[in-house]
Structure formats: C-alpha cells, structure tokens
Amino acid sequence: MHRGKGMKFVGDSRVPAERKPNIPKDYSEYPGKTEAFWPNFLLKEWMVGAVFLIGYLCLTVAHPSPLERIADPTDTGYIPLPDWYFLFLYQLLKYSYASGPYTVIGAMIMPGLAFGGLLLAPFIDRGPHRRPSKRPLATGFMLLALAGIFYLTWESVATHDWEAAAKQGKIVAEVEVDHEAEGYKIMEANTCLTCHGAELTGGAGAPALVDTGLTPEEVMEIAKKGKGNMPPGVFKGTDEELKKLGEFISSLKAE
C-alpha cells in the first residue's frame, strides 16, 4: 500500500475544532432574568441590611441592656453569670468531675473533644449523600451536640438563683465613704466589710448600708441581734463602739 492511499479521516461533531474560552454570557443576554451585581444587586443587599440594622438599633433603645453596679473586688460573694450562649459551659463546670481539681477537664478537655468531633465529622463521614438519613455519623454528632447544649442551658437557667443575682448586681445609691472614720474602722475590725463591701454597697445576700433610713438605735439592734442573712452576735465590740457604729451607718446618705 502506498503512503496516503486507503486512509480515511473521521471527524466527531461533539469535539469543536476551535477551543473557545469558558466565558459566561453577558447578563444583558438574559433580559428580565438577571441583573448587574453593581450597583443593582449590591444596592438591594445594602437596603435589606440597613432595615435590619435600624430595627436592631430601635430594639436596643426600647429595651436597653441591663447594667449592674461597678465591680467591687472586695465583694467575694458576687456570683458572675455569663451570657446565654455560654450558659451550657457554665453549667458544665458545676459538676463534680468538671470543677474543683478537675476544672481543666471541664473547661478545656471536654469542650475541646466536643467541638473537635464536630470539626472532624465531615472528614469521618465522607459519603456523597446529602440526606441526613444517609449520613448517620455527621447527623448523629450534630444531634448529640444540640441535645447536650440544650440540656445544659436549660439546667443552668432552672437551677440559678435569679433573685439573689438581681440583688447582687442591682445599682444602688452610692456615697463617698470616709475610710478613715472611726465608725468605718469599727466595721472593718468586726469583718462587716466582708459581706457589705468596702464601699458599703452590699453583696450576695447582704444589703447596702447607704440610705438605709434607720436610726442609730435600730442599727445597733440589728448589729447585736442580726436580721435576715445576718446571724446574731456578729458584732464583738464594746457598747461605745456599737453606738459609734450605729451613728456612722445612720449618717450615710447618698448625694
């Protein structure tokens, strides 16, 4: 056979003879079905975002965030409470093997394993299916995490002493306390400041001693016999010191 004789060339219509770049058609070729990203689409996004932002600002004005009194480092009875989205971790630290000497386990190891499991779920279950029933590991991890967060948050809200929390964080009238006054020194010697605070603004279960409206005699009687959470016999001073204490507390008036 001579070169070139008997040879046939077959072409396939599915293979283009010329390679064209994969460039999408211009949006003008689809009238009524698409629009330009700038400024049409982006402007609509900004308008929707502005509506939600204005609504959020109106909500903050109508219902301002509750503020508490200024932090007092001498008030050892204050019980802090995190925001609602951290309540499940706060509740976790109340259990025996997640608090005290095991705080590292409750604060780092257990949350680390939980969140690490969620991060690894897509890599462990690499199936192509999209239905939750077809992906048992990923679905199981997510349902378990949601159930745990919901339960711990519910327990934290149900077991927290909200009445005591409202009292300990309540903004009270303040007065410039003379720390060099004899009455203040007597209170300091009788460990009164442990519960009532260095500025006498109160603490967990202890009322503020500013603007009490009590007479010196009433203050003296409470100091000797106790009242509410204050047991009797706390004051250990003399009668003269008790009188000075009553006069000092009775004279504390907020400006």
C-alpha positions in Angstrom: 0.0 0.0 0.0 1.3 3.3 -0.9 1.5 6.1 1.6 -1.7 8.0 1.8 -3.8 5.5 -0.1 -6.7 3.8 1.7 -6.6 6.2 4.8 -9.8 7.9 5.9 -10.2 10.8 8.4 -13.2 10.7 10.7 -14.4 13.8 12.5 -16.7 14.0 15.6 -19.2 16.8 15.7 -19.1 16.8 19.6 -15.5 17.9 19.6 -15.2 21.6 18.5 -12.5 22.3 16.1 -11.6 25.5 17.9 -11.3 25.8 21.6 -13.3 28.8 23.0 -12.7 30.2 26.4 -15.3 29.3 29.1 -16.7 32.8 29.5 -20.3 33.2 30.7 -22.7 35.2 28.6 -23.3 38.8 29.5 -26.3 39.4 31.7 -27.8 41.6 29.0 -28.5 38.4 27.0 -31.0 37.3 29.7 -33.5 40.2 29.9 -35.7 40.0 33.0 -33.8 37.0 34.5 -30.7 38.6 35.9 -29.2 41.9 36.8 -25.8 43.6 37.3 -24.0 42.9 40.5 -23.0 46.6 40.8 -25.0 48.6 41.6 -28.3 46.8 41.3 -27.8 43.6 43.3 -25.4 45.1 45.9 -27.7 48.1 46.5 -30.6 45.8 47.3 -28.4 43.9 49.8 -27.4 47.1 51.5 -31.0 48.2 51.7 -32.1 45.0 53.4 -29.1 45.2 55.8 -30.0 48.8 56.6 -33.5 47.8 57.5 -32.3 45.1 59.9 -29.7 47.4 61.4 -32.3 50.2 62.1 -34.6 47.6 63.6 -31.9 46.3 65.9 -31.0 49.9 67.0 -34.7 50.6 67.7 -34.8 47.4 69.8 -31.7 48.5 71.9 -33.3 51.9 72.5 -36.7 50.4 73.5 -35.1 47.6 75.7 -31.6 48.8 76.9 -29.2 46.2 78.2 -29.5 45.7 81.9 -26.4 47.2 83.7 -25.1 46.2 87.1 -23.2 48.2 89.6 -19.5 48.9 89.4 -17.4 45.9 90.0 -16.1 45.6 93.6 -13.0 43.4 94.0 -13.7 43.2 97.8 -17.1 41.6 97.3 -16.1 37.9 97.4 -19.7 36.8 97.4 -20.5 38.0 93.9 -21.5 35.2 91.6 -20.9 36.1 87.9 -23.2 34.8 85.2 -22.2 34.6 81.5 -24.4 35.4 78.6 -27.0 32.9 77.4 -24.8 31.4 74.7 -22.2 30.3 77.3 -24.6 29.0 79.9 -24.1 25.4 78.8 -20.3 25.7 79.5 -21.1 27.5 82.8 -23.4 24.6 83.8 -20.8 22.0 82.8 -18.3 23.5 85.4 -20.8 22.8 88.2 -20.5 19.0 88.0 -18.1 17.0 90.2 -15.7 15.9 87.5 -15.6 19.2 85.7 -14.9 21.6 88.6 -12.6 22.0 91.5 -9.4 19.9 90.9 -10.9 18.8 87.6 -11.5 22.3 86.2 -9.1 21.7 83.3 -11.2 18.7 82.2 -14.5 20.8 82.3 -13.0 24.0 80.8 -10.7 22.6 78.1 -10.7 18.9 77.5 -14.4 18.1 77.3 -15.3 21.2 75.2 -12.2 20.5 73.0 -13.3 16.9 72.4 -16.9 18.0 71.6 -16.0 20.8 69.2 -13.2 18.7 67.7 -15.7 15.9 67.0 -17.9 18.4 65.1 -15.0 19.6 63.1 -13.9 16.1 62.2 -17.4 14.8 61.3 -17.3 15.9 57.6 -13.9 14.1 57.3 -15.1 10.9 59.0 -18.3 10.7 57.1 -17.3 11.4 53.5 -20.3 10.0 51.7 -21.7 11.8 48.7 -25.3 11.8 50.0 -27.0 14.9 51.2 -29.9 13.4 53.1 -29.4 13.3 56.9 -30.6 9.7 57.0 -27.8 8.7 54.6 -25.1 10.3 56.7 -25.5 8.8 60.2 -22.2 9.9 61.7 -22.5 13.6 60.8 -26.2 13.7 61.7 -25.5 11.8 65.0 -22.7 14.2 66.0 -24.8 17.3 65.3 -27.9 15.9 67.1 -25.9 14.9 70.1 -24.2 18.4 70.3 -27.6 20.2 70.0 -29.1 17.9 72.7 -26.2 18.5 75.1 -26.2 22.3 74.6 -30.0 22.5 75.0 -30.0 20.3 78.2 -27.1 22.1 79.9 -28.5 25.6 79.1 -31.9 24.5 80.5 -30.4 23.2 83.7 -28.3 26.4 84.1 -31.4 28.6 83.8 -33.6 26.3 86.0 -31.1 26.0 88.9 -29.7 29.5 89.0 -30.8 31.8 91.9 -32.1 34.7 89.8 -33.5 36.5 92.8 -30.1 36.7 94.5 -28.4 37.5 91.2 -30.8 40.5 90.7 -29.9 41.8 94.2 -26.2 41.4 94.0 -26.0 43.2 90.6 -28.5 45.9 91.4 -27.3 49.5 91.0 -27.6 51.2 94.4 -27.1 54.7 95.7 -23.5 55.4 96.4 -21.9 57.8 98.9 -18.3 58.8 99.3 -17.4 56.7 102.4 -14.7 58.1 104.7 -12.4 55.2 105.2 -10.6 57.0 108.0 -13.8 57.5 110.0 -13.9 55.8 113.4 -17.2 54.0 112.6 -15.6 52.6 109.4 -12.6 51.3 111.4 -15.0 49.6 113.8 -16.8 47.9 110.9 -13.5 46.8 109.4 -12.4 45.3 112.8 -15.7 43.3 113.0 -15.4 41.9 109.4 -18.6 43.8 108.4 -16.9 44.7 105.1 -16.6 41.1 104.0 -20.4 41.0 103.2 -21.3 44.6 102.8 -18.3 45.6 100.6 -15.6 48.2 101.0 -17.9 50.9 99.8 -20.9 49.6 101.8 -22.9 48.9 98.6 -23.8 45.3 99.7 -23.0 41.9 98.3 -24.6 38.5 97.8 -27.3 38.3 100.5 -26.1 41.5 102.3 -27.9 44.8 101.8 -26.3 48.1 101.1 -25.7 50.3 104.1 -26.3 53.6 102.2 -29.6 55.4 102.7 -31.0 52.7 105.0 -33.4 55.2 106.7 -32.6 53.5 110.0 -31.9 55.4 113.3 -28.7 54.7 115.2 -30.7 52.7 117.7 -32.2 50.4 115.0 -28.7 49.9 113.5 -27.4 49.0 117.0 -30.2 46.4 117.5 -29.6 44.8 114.1 -25.8 44.6 114.8 -26.5 42.8 118.1 -29.5 40.6 117.2 -29.0 40.1 113.5 -31.5 40.3 110.7 -32.2 38.3 107.5 -29.0 36.5 106.5 -27.0 38.2 109.2 -26.8 36.0 112.3 -26.8 37.4 115.8 -23.6 38.0 117.7 -21.6 39.2 114.6 -20.6 42.4 116.3 -17.9 41.8 119.0 -17.1 45.3 120.1 -18.0 47.4 123.1 -21.2 49.3 123.8 -19.4 52.5 123.0 -18.1 51.2 119.7 -21.6 49.9 118.9 -23.0 53.4 119.4 -20.4 54.9 117.1 -21.2 52.2 114.5 -24.9 53.0 114.6 -24.3 56.7 114.3 -21.9 56.2 111.4 -24.2 53.9 109.3 -27.3 56.1 110.0 -25.4 59.1 108.7 -24.6 57.6 105.3 -26.7 59.5 102.9 -26.4 59.3 99.1 -25.9 62.6 97.2 
